[in-house]
């Protein structure tokens, strides 16, 4: 099996892992409201939190991150570029899962998981920036956006240049997926952490 085939396998595995809608599955098992009918309609942890189940939101965040990290590790075992390919595919799979008519989440938790798989020091810095920005400005979306924008720069400074370009592409997608949040931030109407929508 040549390297191109290994890369294709890594891409397929990454996408299939990423497309598992853990938020939707967990809330269905728990018997809560259909995620797609509340809040943003997304399947990620932030929308799970709107069901009032913090435990399910935490589990969704963890599982969405784990599938990104797992994709990178599996892909890296197949080929030198497999980790990056599978990680990017997992991120896309979360955002556009084939099982849900390509309507998924915003990708931040899976982004973090991919980052852990590629470079755990960069992932820890991502977490620190995310939490610090969210605590400072009290906007969850702004924390996620700030951390996502920082991640490629951190990878580049750590010497992971190829990974930095892949993560930069992912960050651009995160910004696009948050375009409505960005519009509300600019208008001053974005909901702050702890504030009822």
C-alpha angles and dihedrals in degrees: 000000000000126000094260091059091047089052091051090050090049090051093050094047091047094050094047092049092047093049094061102114098216094169092055093044095049094048091047092052089048091049096236129142118301104265092220091062098054138059113339093349089236124136097226133109095267092060092042086058088060088067087067093245108122091175092057091046091052091047091049091050091050096045094045089052093045093054090055093049092045091052091054093048094047092046092048089055090058103048141347092259094034095096094057092042094049092043093052090045091051090051091051090045091057093049095043111023113182090218092063100044088267092296109130141136134303093262104232097125092045088046088056092048092050089050091053089052093050100040124350094197089057089048092053090051088049089054092048093050092045094051095041094049092045091049092046099047099021092227116121092197093052091050091053093046093048092049093046092051091049097049099076091049091051092049091049092051090049090056097254096125100158091047090049091060092049092049091046088058089049091049090053089054091048089054091049091049089051095049092117091050090050090052090051091047090053091048093046093239101108113123114250124225108278093016118119113241 
